[in-house]
Amino acid sequence: MQNNLGIYRSSFIEGSLINVPYPKLLPAEGLAMTSLCQLLRRIGLVSLLLVTSGYDIANADWTRFRGPDGSGIAAGPAIPLSYSATENLQWRVPLIGKGVSSPIVSGDRIYVTAYTGYGEDLEAPGSPENLVRHLLAFDRSSGKELWRFSVPTAGEEDPFQGFITQHGYASSTPVTDGERIYTLFGKSGLVAVNRDGQEVWRRDLGRQSSPTRWGDASSPILVGDVLVVNAGILGRKIAGIDKRSGELLWAVRSPGFTNSWSTPAVARIGEKAQVLAHFPFKIVGIDPQNGEVLWSAKTPLDDATSPSIVVHQGVAYLMGSRAGHAMAVKIDGRGDVSESHVLWQTRTRAGITTPVIAGKALYWTTSGIFMALSLETGELVYRTRLPRLGGPTGGFPNADYSSPIVVGDRIVQFTRNGESYVIQAGESFELLGHNPAFEGDSSSFSATPAVSRGELFMRSEGYLYSIGASSAPRDAQAQAQAR
């Protein structure tokens, strides 16, 4: 089927060029769509609905970037309000290398990525041919490293200069189904490994760069048995991949799919799931079973999209670009819904972090400012500068990368210098806890924390942390391994 969804940037940006079309999306490609759809409907529907139905994640594993459903929300149990190097720290272990990817939790395992060999030192970055990316597995109870899977560079790496020095070469968070761990190693491809750290398959997704050459950062997600990857920077495409074989099921391509470091979101209308992705000037909704573009809309985000889309009650919320824009759009349309489904647009400070929804507002931080925006109107609820105990944070080169998460009705926000905050969700800023950077760790904290069963897992560029009250529950298997 031929998509016909070209858009014009002049419709949203005052003073921009008139009638400059964005490239049209090319047809979905890959396996025969008819047989593929039938197969996926038979074997993937149940697990797909689990991903998109908003099931209770109070005690669930944290299996991908921003949790099992991508919302960044856990119902509980509560985590400690205060923690430090001497309080409520279960363990801390050094990492082999740097990275800003987030940890994920699966059963008795913690997984996180890192890189070595190039770009570890700003003054002496070394040679890009020595770059190696790693997937690391740790025991949840003790922090012991269980295995390490390493992938050398495939070449053509973006040079360690400019903005890439702020995040490096291990920015993509893995995703797991409990049996395999799927990791995007940049230009070295998407790799599936089993729980023993053995490679199952590998898929090349491209070796292109963004115009700025700032590297890549989007994380893969699972929708049923389909891995969906925003490979806009690497290959100017969004790809659907069979999680069992690594085969390409479909790809939606456009030369305009670049300058996007955001992770796709999953939403559901009735029993039908869709994947949402956004790029400069455009948001698209895609059928994850066959790659059909269901709808698209023009957006005011004119140069870059780093924050991921968040979804609530049939509405997608997106923000980004250096100028600072935000937008809400209903996701139940077909075709170009720019004129019919956009609920609001506004100018706001939007940085790199993905917002989280709590109650009736979006919450996020940018340049050291904590923000709340109304879901209904897009109007500012409040903004406040976060107090500091010490250390730089805020604007480049110290921009905050860590996205907030919600545990119960409390927001947890880390900043780049290692300080963290527990904030009560509500119409006014209420700080419940302000925790110092961890003593002995001067590296940057740019990952988003994971939470599972009352424990918080966080990584810096130097260490992996487990935070929880001394009475935090552990499962029997974890207790046995700890003894």
C-alpha positions as CSV (number, residue, x, y, z in Angstrom):
1,M,0.0,0.0,0.0
2,Q,1.3,3.5,-0.8
3,N,1.3,6.1,2.0
4,N,0.7,9.7,1.0
5,L,1.5,11.7,4.1
6,G,3.8,14.5,3.0
7,I,3.6,17.6,5.2
8,Y,4.6,21.3,5.0
9,R,6.7,22.9,7.6
10,S,5.3,26.4,6.9
11,S,2.0,25.5,8.4
12,F,3.4,25.7,12.0
13,I,6.5,27.8,12.1
14,E,6.1,31.5,11.5
15,G,8.8,33.0,9.2
16,S,9.9,29.6,7.8
17,L,10.1,28.7,4.1
18,I,6.7,28.5,2.3
19,N,5.6,25.3,0.8
20,V,8.7,23.2,1.5
21,P,7.3,19.6,1.7
22,Y,8.7,17.0,4.0
23,P,9.3,13.8,2.1
24,K,6.4,11.3,1.9
25,L,6.6,8.1,3.8
26,L,7.5,5.1,1.7
27,P,5.5,1.9,1.7
28,A,5.9,-0.6,4.5
29,E,8.2,-3.4,3.4
30,G,9.5,-6.8,4.5
31,L,7.6,-10.1,4.6
32,A,4.3,-10.7,2.8
33,M,1.9,-8.5,4.9
34,T,-1.1,-10.8,4.6
35,S,0.4,-13.9,6.0
36,L,2.4,-11.9,8.5
37,C,-0.7,-10.2,9.9
38,Q,-2.4,-13.5,10.3
39,L,0.5,-15.0,12.1
40,L,1.1,-12.1,14.5
41,R,-2.6,-11.9,15.4
42,R,-2.6,-15.6,16.3
43,I,0.6,-15.7,18.4
44,G,1.0,-12.1,19.6
45,L,-2.4,-10.7,20.6
46,V,-2.4,-11.8,24.2
47,S,1.0,-10.5,25.0
48,L,0.4,-7.3,23.0
49,L,-2.7,-6.6,25.1
50,L,-0.7,-7.1,28.3
51,V,1.8,-4.4,27.2
52,T,-0.9,-1.9,26.3
53,S,-3.7,-2.4,28.7
54,G,-2.3,-0.5,31.7
55,Y,-2.1,-3.6,34.0
56,D,-1.0,-3.3,37.6
57,I,2.7,-2.8,37.8
58,A,3.0,-2.4,41.5
59,N,5.4,-5.3,41.8
60,A,6.3,-5.9,38.2
61,D,9.8,-6.1,36.7
62,W,11.0,-2.9,35.0
63,T,11.7,-4.4,31.6
64,R,12.4,-1.4,29.4
65,F,13.1,2.3,29.3
66,R,10.5,3.9,31.7
67,G,9.1,0.6,32.9
68,P,7.0,-2.3,31.5
69,D,4.4,-0.1,29.7
70,G,6.7,2.9,29.1
71,S,4.7,5.2,31.3
72,G,7.4,5.7,34.0
73,I,4.8,4.8,36.6
74,A,4.8,2.2,39.4
75,A,1.9,1.8,41.8
76,G,4.2,0.9,44.7
77,P,5.4,-0.1,47.2
78,A,6.9,3.1,48.3
79,I,10.7,3.8,48.1
80,P,12.6,5.6,50.8
81,L,12.3,9.4,50.9
82,S,16.0,9.7,51.9
83,Y,19.0,7.8,50.8
84,S,22.8,8.4,50.4
85,A,26.1,6.6,50.5
86,T,25.4,5.7,54.1
87,E,21.6,5.5,54.3
88,N,19.2,3.0,52.5
89,L,21.9,2.0,50.1
90,Q,21.6,-1.8,49.5
91,W,24.8,-2.0,47.3
92,R,26.9,0.0,44.9
93,V,29.2,-1.7,42.2
94,P,31.6,-0.1,39.7
95,L,30.8,-0.3,36.0
96,I,33.3,-1.3,33.4
97,G,32.7,1.8,31.4
98,K,30.6,4.9,30.9
99,G,27.1,5.2,29.6
100,V,23.7,7.0,30.1
101,S,21.4,4.1,29.3
102,S,19.0,3.1,32.1
103,P,19.0,-0.1,34.1
104,I,16.2,-2.6,33.6
105,V,15.0,-5.3,36.0
106,S,14.0,-8.9,35.2
107,G,13.5,-11.4,38.0
108,D,16.8,-11.7,39.8
109,R,18.8,-9.8,37.2
110,I,19.7,-6.2,36.5
111,Y,20.8,-5.3,33.0
112,V,22.6,-2.2,31.8
113,T,25.0,-1.2,29.0
114,A,28.3,0.6,29.0
115,Y,31.1,1.4,26.5
116,T,34.9,1.4,26.7
117,G,37.9,2.1,24.4
118,Y,37.0,5.4,23.0
119,G,35.4,8.6,24.3
120,E,35.9,7.9,27.9
121,D,38.2,11.0,28.4
122,L,37.4,14.3,26.8
123,E,41.0,15.4,26.7
124,A,42.3,12.0,25.3
125,P,39.4,10.3,23.6
126,G,41.5,7.7,21.8
127,S,40.7,6.1,18.5
128,P,37.1,5.2,17.4
129,E,38.3,1.8,16.1
130,N,38.9,0.8,19.7
131,L,35.3,1.4,20.8
132,V,33.5,-1.6,22.4
133,R,29.9,-1.6,23.7
134,H,28.9,-3.9,26.5
135,L,25.7,-5.4,28.0
136,L,26.2,-6.3,31.6
137,A,24.2,-8.6,33.8
138,F,24.1,-8.2,37.6
139,D,22.6,-10.2,40.5
140,R,19.7,-8.2,41.9
141,S,20.4,-9.1,45.5
142,S,24.1,-8.6,45.7
143,G,25.1,-6.5,42.8
144,K,27.6,-9.2,41.6
145,E,28.4,-9.0,37.9
146,L,27.2,-12.3,36.4
147,W,28.4,-11.9,32.8
148,R,29.4,-9.4,30.2
149,F,28.5,-9.4,26.5
150,S,30.7,-7.2,24.3
151,V,30.3,-5.9,20.8
152,P,33.2,-4.1,19.0
153,T,32.5,-1.1,16.8
154,A,31.4,-1.7,13.2
155,G,33.1,1.5,12.2
156,E,31.8,4.9,11.0
157,E,31.2,6.1,14.5
158,D,30.4,9.7,15.1
159,P,33.5,11.5,16.5
160,F,33.7,12.3,20.2
161,Q,33.1,16.0,20.0
162,G,30.3,18.5,20.5
163,F,27.1,17.2,22.1
164,I,28.0,13.5,21.8
165,T,30.5,14.1,24.7
166,Q,27.4,14.5,27.0
167,H,26.1,11.0,26.5
168,G,28.7,8.9,24.6
169,Y,28.1,5.6,22.9
170,A,25.9,3.6,25.3
171,S,22.7,5.6,25.4
172,S,20.1,3.1,24.4
173,T,18.3,1.1,27.2
174,P,17.8,-2.7,26.6
175,V,14.4,-4.4,26.7
176,T,13.7,-7.9,27.8
177,D,10.9,-10.5,27.7
178,G,12.4,-12.4,30.6
179,E,14.1,-14.9,28.3
180,R,16.2,-12.7,26.0
181,I,17.7,-9.2,26.3
182,Y,17.5,-7.1,23.2
183,T,20.0,-4.3,22.9
184,L,20.6,-1.6,20.3
185,F,24.4,-1.2,20.1
186,G,24.3,1.8,17.8
187,K,25.9,1.2,14.4
188,S,26.9,-2.3,15.6
189,G,23.3,-3.3,15.3
190,L,20.4,-4.7,17.3
191,V,21.5,-7.9,19.2
192,A,19.5,-10.5,21.1
193,V,21.2,-12.5,23.9
194,N,19.8,-15.1,26.2
195,R,20.0,-15.0,30.0
196,D,23.4,-16.7,29.9
197,G,24.8,-13.9,27.8
198,Q,25.0,-15.8,24.6
199,E,24.2,-14.2,21.3
200,V,21.0,-15.5,19.6
201,W,20.8,-13.2,16.6
202,R,22.0,-9.8,15.3
203,R,20.3,-7.3,12.9
204,D,22.0,-4.4,11.2
205,L,19.8,-1.3,11.3
206,G,22.1,1.1,9.4
207,R,25.2,3.2,9.9
208,Q,24.0,6.7,9.1
209,S,24.3,9.7,11.3
210,S,22.1,12.7,12.1
211,P,23.1,15.9,10.5
212,T,24.7,17.0,13.7
213,R,26.5,13.7,14.3
214,W,25.4,13.5,17.9
215,G,25.1,9.7,18.0
216,D,21.9,7.8,18.7
217,A,19.9,7.1,21.8
218,S,16.5,5.7,21.1
219,S,15.7,2.4,22.9
220,P,13.9,-0.7,21.4
221,I,10.5,-1.7,22.7
222,L,8.5,-4.9,22.6
223,V,4.9,-5.0,21.4
224,G,3.9,-8.6,21.6
225,D,6.5,-10.5,19.6
226,V,7.5,-7.5,17.6
227,L,10.5,-5.4,18.5
228,V,9.9,-1.8,17.4
229,V,13.0,0.4,16.9
230,N,13.2,4.1,16.1
231,A,16.2,3.7,13.7
232,G,15.6,7.2,12.3
233,I,19.2,8.3,12.9
234,L,20.8,5.0,11.9
235,G,18.7,4.2,8.9
236,R,16.0,6.8,8.4
237,K,13.3,4.3,9.3
238,I,11.1,2.8,12.0
239,A,11.5,-0.9,12.0
240,G,9.5,-3.9,13.2
241,I,11.6,-7.0,13.9
242,D,10.6,-10.6,14.8
243,K,12.0,-11.0,18.4
244,R,12.6,-14.7,17.8
245,S,14.5,-14.7,14.6
246,G,15.7,-11.1,14.2
247,E,14.0,-10.9,10.7
248,L,12.8,-7.6,9.5
249,L,9.0,-7.7,9.4
250,W,8.3,-4.2,8.2
251,A,9.9,-0.8,7.9
252,V,8.5,2.7,7.4
253,R,11.0,4.9,5.8
254,S,11.4,8.7,5.2
255,P,14.5,10.9,4.7
256,G,12.8,13.2,7.3
257,F,13.2,10.5,10.0
258,T,16.3,11.9,11.7
259,N,17.2,14.2,14.6
260,S,15.0,12.0,16.8
261,W,16.5,10.5,19.9
262,S,13.2,9.5,21.4
263,T,11.9,6.0,22.2
264,P,8.6,5.0,20.6
265,A,5.4,4.8,22.7
266,V,2.7,2.2,22.7
267,A,-1.0,3.1,22.9
268,R,-4.3,1.3,22.4
269,I,-7.7,2.2,20.9
270,G,-10.1,-0.5,22.0
271,E,-8.2,-3.8,21.4
272,K,-6.0,-2.3,18.6
273,A,-2.5,-1.2,19.5
274,Q,-0.4,1.4,17.8
275,V,3.1,2.6,18.0
276,L,3.7,6.3,18.2
277,A,6.9,8.0,17.1
278,H,7.9,11.6,16.4
279,F,10.4,13.5,14.4
280,P,11.0,17.1,13.5
281,F,7.6,18.5,12.2
282,K,5.8,15.1,12.4
283,I,4.2,12.5,14.7
284,V,3.0,9.2,13.3
285,G,0.8,6.3,14.6
286,I,1.8,2.9,13.2
287,D,0.2,-0.5,13.3
288,P,2.9,-2.7,15.0
289,Q,1.7,-5.8,13.3
290,N,2.2,-4.7,9.7
291,G,3.8,-1.3,9.7
292,E,0.8,0.5,8.2
293,V,0.8,4.2,9.0
294,L,-2.6,4.8,10.6
295,W,-2.3,8.6,11.0
296,S,0.0,11.5,11.1
297,A,0.0,15.1,12.2
298,K,2.2,18.1,11.8
299,T,4.0,19.3,14.9
300,P,5.7,22.5,15.9
301,L,8.9,20.7,17.0
302,D,11.2,22.1,14.4
303,D,14.7,20.7,14.9
304,A,15.0,17.8,17.3
305,T,12.9,15.3,19.4
306,S,14.6,13.9,22.4
307,P,11.7,13.4,25.0
308,S,9.5,10.4,24.3
309,I,5.8,10.6,23.7
310,V,3.6,9.9,26.7
311,V,0.0,8.7,26.4
312,H,-3.1,9.1,28.6
313,Q,-6.7,8.3,27.9
314,G,-6.3,8.3,24.1
315,V,-4.2,11.5,23.9
316,A,-0.5,11.6,23.0
317,Y,1.6,14.4,24.6
318,L,4.9,15.4,23.0
319,M,7.5,18.0,23.6
320,G,10.9,19.0,22.5
321,S,13.1,21.1,20.2
322,R,15.6,23.7,21.3
323,A,12.9,26.5,20.9
324,G,10.7,24.6,23.3
325,H,7.3,23.3,22.1
326,A,4.6,21.0,23.4
327,M,1.5,19.5,21.9
328,A,-1.5,17.2,22.6
329,V,-3.1,15.1,19.9
330,K,-5.9,12.5,20.0
331,I,-4.7,9.2,18.6
332,D,-8.0,7.8,17.2
333,G,-7.8,9.3,13.8
334,R,-6.9,8.1,10.3
335,G,-4.8,9.9,7.7
336,D,-3.6,13.4,8.3
337,V,-5.3,14.6,11.5
338,S,-3.4,17.9,11.8
339,E,-6.6,19.9,11.6
340,S,-9.0,17.6,13.4
341,H,-7.3,16.0,16.3
342,V,-4.8,18.4,17.8
343,L,-6.1,19.6,21.2
344,W,-3.5,22.2,22.0
345,Q,0.0,23.5,21.3
346,T,2.1,25.7,23.5
347,R,5.6,27.1,23.9
348,T,7.4,25.7,27.0
349,R,10.8,24.9,28.2
350,A,11.4,21.4,26.9
351,G,14.8,19.8,27.2
352,I,16.0,16.2,26.9
353,T,14.0,14.4,29.6
354,T,10.7,12.6,29.0
355,P,7.8,14.0,31.1
356,V,5.7,11.7,33.4
357,I,2.0,11.9,34.0
358,A,0.6,12.1,37.5
359,G,-3.0,13.1,38.1
360,K,-3.9,15.9,35.7
361,A,-0.4,17.2,34.8
362,L,2.8,16.5,33.0
363,Y,6.0,16.8,35.1
364,W,9.6,17.1,34.0
365,T,12.8,19.0,34.5
366,T,14.9,21.1,32.2
367,S,17.9,23.2,32.9
368,G,17.5,22.8,36.6
369,I,13.8,23.9,36.5
370,F,11.1,21.5,37.6
371,M,7.9,22.0,35.5
372,A,4.2,21.0,35.7
373,L,1.8,21.4,32.7
374,S,-1.9,20.9,32.6
375,L,-3.0,17.8,30.5
376,E,-6.3,19.4,29.6
377,T,-5.1,22.8,28.4
378,G,-1.3,22.8,28.1
379,E,-1.2,25.7,30.5
380,L,1.6,26.0,33.0
381,V,0.7,24.7,36.5
382,Y,3.9,25.7,38.1
383,R,7.7,26.0,37.6
384,T,10.3,26.1,40.2
385,R,14.1,26.0,40.4
386,L,15.2,22.8,42.2
387,P,17.4,23.6,45.2
388,R,21.0,22.5,45.0
389,L,23.4,21.0,47.5
390,G,26.4,21.4,45.2
391,G,27.8,20.6,41.8
392,P,26.9,21.9,38.3
393,T,23.7,21.1,36.5
394,G,21.3,22.9,34.2
395,G,22.3,24.1,30.7
396,F,24.9,22.7,28.3
397,P,27.3,21.1,29.1
398,N,25.5,20.1,32.2
399,A,22.0,19.5,30.9
400,D,19.8,17.1,32.9
401,Y,19.1,13.9,31.0
402,S,17.3,11.8,33.7
403,S,13.6,11.5,33.2
404,P,11.2,11.5,36.2
405,I,9.3,8.5,37.3
406,V,6.3,8.1,39.6
407,V,6.0,5.7,42.5
408,G,2.6,5.8,44.0
409,D,1.8,9.5,44.0
410,R,5.4,10.6,44.4
411,I,7.7,11.8,41.7
412,V,11.4,10.8,41.7
413,Q,13.8,13.0,39.8
414,F,17.6,12.7,39.5
415,T,19.8,15.5,38.2
416,R,23.1,15.3,36.4
417,N,25.2,16.1,39.4
418,G,23.8,13.1,41.3
419,E,21.3,14.9,43.6
420,S,17.8,13.6,43.6
421,Y,14.4,14.7,44.7
422,V,11.2,13.1,45.9
423,I,8.3,15.4,45.0
424,Q,4.6,15.2,45.8
425,A,2.5,15.2,42.7
426,G,-0.1,18.0,42.9
427,E,-1.0,21.6,41.9
428,S,1.9,23.1,43.8
429,F,5.5,22.1,44.3
430,E,6.0,20.1,47.5
431,L,9.5,18.7,48.1
432,L,9.3,15.6,50.3
433,G,13.0,14.5,50.0
434,H,16.2,16.0,48.7
435,N,19.1,13.6,48.6
436,P,22.8,14.5,48.1
437,A,25.0,13.0,45.4
438,F,26.6,9.8,46.5
439,E,29.9,10.3,48.2
440,G,32.8,8.9,46.2
441,D,31.1,9.2,42.8
442,S,31.7,12.4,40.9
443,S,30.5,11.0,37.6
444,S,27.4,12.2,35.8
445,F,23.9,10.8,36.6
446,S,22.0,10.9,33.3
447,A,20.1,7.6,33.3
448,T,16.4,7.2,34.3
449,P,15.9,5.1,37.4
450,A,14.2,1.7,37.5
451,V,11.9,0.7,40.3
452,S,10.7,-2.8,41.3
453,R,9.3,-4.1,44.6
454,G,10.2,-1.1,46.6
455,E,13.8,-0.9,45.3
456,L,15.2,1.8,43.2
457,F,18.0,1.0,40.7
458,M,20.1,3.8,39.3
459,R,23.3,4.1,37.3
460,S,25.9,6.8,37.0
461,E,28.7,6.9,34.5
462,G,30.8,5.1,37.1
463,Y,28.5,2.9,39.3
464,L,25.3,0.9,39.5
465,Y,23.2,1.4,42.6
466,S,20.5,-0.4,44.5
467,I,18.4,1.8,46.9
468,G,15.8,0.5,49.3
469,A,14.8,0.4,52.9
470,S,16.4,-2.3,54.9
471,S,13.1,-4.1,55.1
472,A,12.5,-3.9,51.4
473,P,10.9,-7.3,50.3
474,R,13.0,-9.7,48.3
475,D,11.9,-12.8,46.6
476,A,13.1,-16.2,47.8
477,Q,15.4,-16.8,44.9
478,A,17.2,-13.5,45.5
479,Q,17.5,-14.3,49.2
480,A,19.0,-17.6,48.4
481,Q,21.6,-16.1,46.1
482,A,22.5,-13.5,48.8
483,R,23.4,-16.2,51.3
